[in-house]
Structures are given as structure tokens and as C-alpha cells.
Amino acid sequence: MKEKFEFQNVVAETLLIPLYMRAKESKRKSQDIIISDPLAESLVNNIDYDYSKFDNAWMSALGCVIRGRLFDQKVQEFILKEEHPITVNIGCGLDTRYQRIKERKNCIFYEIDLPEVIAIRKHFIPEPKNDFYIEGSILENNWMDKLKEKHPDSHFIFTMEGVMMYFYEKQVIDILKNLANRFPGGEIYFDVCGPMMVKTKLKPDSLRKNEAQIRSGISNGKIVEKWVPQLEITGQWLYQNYAKKRWGVSGYIFRMFPKFTCKFSSILGYKIKK
């Protein structure tokens, strides 16, 4: 029997978007499948929600699974190269990266989100071994200090999917500064909307029936290095450079004008200098 939840926070409700998109992608019986996520399929089948509002959001559908696969890849690479790796999923929602990563080695995982989200997560995905849940806000520092104290000799990789665009620019800067000041030698990956989305109040196609607002945008990842000198950019990726055939003509056009495309969305990666 499906279970229904009433979300108290409109941003928290957006966790169902990437979950649904991963489940849809996982059901594809095609060679061009981007991500396989049987657990996401099971979760969607057990949560009572009107997912049909996302069915026409084809750009978000592609974007969510491309981003998920890229972050999976970066986390897997980090785990394999570090002696004592720690991966922290900020704004985890019902993400299933722990289950998707094939080689966890001796990595410890942490999932951080608002209390109402962690409660739902615990209900549907009880804490696995070496994957720990934390109730907290990205704007708070206490959980950062506790993790640093608990793992003083480890390097950390932080992923934030569908998170940063809901915060104002000053908040984004503070978040990155707080991480960079505490976790030298680590890595940070997050997706952003571009300033054009903020200026025009245009939303991703999956958010057009949601009250959540896009509050910040970054088009050139180099600006973050000026905000937070401890950060060194390692990549700025266009979604349209992946699964090219599935983007069709629109993807071809976006790839021709990367600077313009970044005015709308991109994915950023940084190393935290030691």
C-alpha cells in the first residue's frame, strides 16, 4: 500500500523530482540508459504522489540522471584514490548513491537534510552500514565541526544536488567558505542555475508547478574562486555534453554556445586547497 506525506517545506518536496527521474530512467530497457536505480523504482512505487506533473519535464528528466551519474563517478573516483575517504551528501533527500556506488572500500557516507526529510528517509531507507543520517541545515556549521572532529585525518567529498539555487548568493558564498575553511584537501560538486534563470524568473521545467524559487545563479565557475580563494575549479560541465542523441537538436544548439548555455545551468566541481 502506498504511503502519502505532507511536506512542510516546498523545497523539501522537490526531493521527489530526482527520485522520480531516476526511477523512470532505471525502467528504460535500452542501451542508452544513463543510470540504473532499482531502489528509486521501489520508492516511487511506495510513495503516494502525483508524479504525472513531472512527465512532460523532459529536460529535467535528462538533467537529473546525468547529474546523478556524474556525481556517482566523482564520488567513486574519490573513494578509490583516498586512504580514508568520507563522502557527504548535503540535501540528500531520497538519494540512493550509497546503494549505487559499486566499490565503497572503507569509505564512510553521511546523508544530511532537514529533519522532516531525514524522518522520511529513515522510514523508507533505514540506515545501512557505514551510511549515517544527520538532521541539519546546510546553513549550519555544527555538523561540519562534528564531522571534522570525528575524522581529523580524512579527506571529504561533498555533493549537493538540486540545492544551491534555492539560496541567495551571500548564503552560497558562506556555505562554500564554511566547507573550504574546515576541509582542506577535499572536493565539492554542485549544480547551479545560471543568472538568466534568476533575472527572468524562469524555472526548470520540473519546477513550474512548485512554489520554490530560484534565488541565485552562477554562469562562470571561476567567480567562485574569487569568492573563496581556497577553492580551485576542476570542471564546469554542460548537461548537453552527455547523452547527446537524447538531447536532439536543442542539445546541439546548446553545445555550440557553451557560455550562453551556462547562463541557464551547469555543474561545477572544485578542489579545496590544502
Secondary structure, 3 states (H helix, E strand, C coil): CCECCCCCCHHHHCCHHHHHHHHHHHCCCCCCCCCCCHHHHHHHHHECCCHHHHCCCHHHHHHHHHHHHHHHHHHHHHHHHCCCEEEEEECCCCCCHHHHCCCCCCCEEEEEECHHHHHHHHHHCCCCCCEEEEECCCCCCHHHHHHHHHCCCCEEEEEECCCHHHCCHHHHHHHHHHHHHHCCCCEEEEEEECHHHHHHCCCCHHHCCCCCCCCCCCCCCHHHHHHCCCEEEEEEECHHHCCHHHHHHHHHHHHHCHHHHCCCEEEEEEEECC
